[in-house]
Amino acid sequence: MHAYVYKSSRRADTYVYLAARDDFDRLPGPLRSQLGALHFVLEVALTPERKLARENPRQVMESLTQRGFHLQFPPSAAQDPMCDDWGTDA
């Protein structure tokens, strides 16, 4: 299964996977307005075994099959230890 990945111009570290390139009509209107302009990042061939940086490929494939899109949100501070306040060296 192919997926086309787009980055949101309004929401940092938020990505949209689409089943068809530039098929933005799949996205609900309110969601489209929240994401702003979407910029193409990459085309990827998905398989259940494929490693993705932050997503489970099976869940992405299921979302693409059911809705035609999948949203990838930024990691929460609880999931990303680099978001912790490490203090300053000053």
Backbone hydrogen bonds in HBPLUS format (Angstrom, degrees):
<---DONOR---> <-ACCEPTOR-->    atom                        ^
c    i                          cat <-CA-CA->   ^        H-A-AA   ^      H-
h    n   atom  resd res      DA  || num        DHA   H-A  angle D-A-AA Bond
n    s   type  num  typ     dist DA aas  dist angle  dist       angle   num
A0046-LEU N   A0001-MET O   2.58 MM  45  5.19 161.7  1.61 178.9 172.1     1
A0003-ALA N   A0044-VAL O   2.83 MM  41  5.34 148.3  1.93 154.3 164.6     2
A0044-VAL N   A0003-ALA O   2.89 MM  41  5.34 165.1  1.91 154.9 159.4     3
A0004-TYR N   A0018-LEU O   2.91 MM  14  5.09 156.6  1.97 145.0 152.4     4
A0018-LEU N   A0004-TYR O   2.78 MM  14  5.09 153.8  1.85 141.3 150.4     5
A0005-VAL N   A0042-LEU O   2.82 MM  37  5.30 178.0  1.82 170.8 171.4     6
A0041-VAL N   A0005-VAL O   2.76 MM  36  5.50 164.8  1.78 160.8 155.4     7
A0042-LEU N   A0005-VAL O   3.41 MM  37  5.30 154.7  2.48 126.7 132.9     8
A0006-TYR N   A0016-VAL O   2.81 MM  10  5.14 154.0  1.88 147.1 156.0     9
A0016-VAL N   A0006-TYR O   2.82 MM  10  5.14 157.0  1.87 145.9 153.8    10
A0007-LYS N   A0039-HIS O   2.81 MM  32  5.17 159.8  1.85 142.6 144.5    11
A0039-HIS N   A0007-LYS O   2.96 MM  32  5.17 163.6  1.99 144.4 147.9    12
A0008-SER N   A0014-THR O   3.01 MM   6  5.69 167.2  2.02 167.1 163.9    13
A0009-SER N   A0037-ALA O   2.93 MM  28  5.37 133.3  2.15 157.0 170.6    14
A0010-ARG N   A0035-LEU O   3.25 MM  25  5.38 150.1  2.34 144.4 139.1    15
A0014-THR N   A0011-ARG O   3.28 MM   3  5.62 135.7  2.49 141.3 132.7    16
A0015-TYR N   A0072-GLN O   2.87 MM  57  4.98 159.7  1.91 143.3 149.9    17
A0072-GLN N   A0015-TYR O   2.77 MM  57  4.98 163.3  1.80 156.6 155.5    18
A0017-TYR N   A0070-HIS O   2.78 MM  53  4.95 168.2  1.80 153.1 157.3    19
A0070-HIS N   A0017-TYR O   2.88 MM  53  4.95 139.5  2.05 139.1 145.1    20
A0019-ALA N   A0068-GLY O   3.19 MM  49  5.24 157.2  2.25 135.7 133.1    21
A0023-ASP N   A0020-ALA O   3.22 MM   3  5.50 149.5  2.32 138.3 131.2    22
A0026-ARG N   A0023-ASP O   3.25 MM   3  6.13 170.5  2.26 121.3 124.2    23
A0027-LEU N   A0024-PHE O   3.09 MM   3  5.63 154.3  2.16 113.6 120.2    24
A0031-LEU N   A0028-PRO O   3.06 MM   3  5.40 119.1  2.44 108.0 122.9    25
A0032-ARG N   A0028-PRO O   2.98 MM   4  6.27 161.1  2.02 158.9 165.1    26
A0033-SER N   A0029-GLY O   3.03 MM   4  6.33 156.5  2.09 155.8 161.5    27
A0034-GLN N   A0030-PRO O   3.12 MM   4  6.34 149.6  2.22 141.1 149.0    28
A0035-LEU N   A0031-LEU O   3.02 MM   4  6.26 150.2  2.11 152.8 160.6    29
A0036-GLY N   A0032-ARG O   3.16 MM   4  6.23 138.2  2.34 142.5 152.3    30
A0050-ARG N   A0047-THR O   3.06 MM   3  5.23 149.8  2.15 107.8 116.8    31
A0059-GLN N   A0056-ASN O   3.02 MM   3  5.39 120.2  2.39 108.3 122.6    32
A0060-VAL N   A0056-ASN O   3.07 MM   4  6.41 158.5  2.12 157.0 163.8    33
A0061-MET N   A0057-PRO O   2.94 MM   4  6.09 164.8  1.96 147.8 151.9    34
A0062-GLU N   A0058-ARG O   2.93 MM   4  6.11 155.5  1.99 144.4 151.3    35
A0063-SER N   A0059-GLN O   2.94 MM   4  6.14 161.3  1.98 148.6 153.1    36
A0064-LEU N   A0060-VAL O   2.92 MM   4  6.14 160.2  1.96 152.9 158.7    37
A0065-THR N   A0061-MET O   2.95 MM   4  6.13 153.1  2.02 146.1 153.2    38
A0066-GLN N   A0062-GLU O   2.92 MM   4  6.10 162.4  1.96 151.4 156.2    39
A0067-ARG N   A0063-SER O   2.76 MM   4  5.59 165.2  1.78 150.8 156.1    40
A0068-GLY N   A0063-SER O   3.28 MM   5  6.57 136.6  2.48 136.2 142.3    41
A0068-GLY N   A0064-LEU O   2.92 MM   4  4.14 124.5  2.24 100.8 115.4    42
A0079-GLN N   A0076-SER O   2.94 MM   3  5.28 134.7  2.15 106.0 118.2    43
A0080-ASP N   A0076-SER O   3.02 MM   4  6.26 142.2  2.17 150.8 162.4    44
A0083-CYS N   A0080-ASP O   3.04 MM   3  5.79 167.8  2.06 124.9 127.8    45
A0084-ASP N   A0081-PRO O   3.32 MM   3  5.69 166.1  2.34 109.5 113.7    46
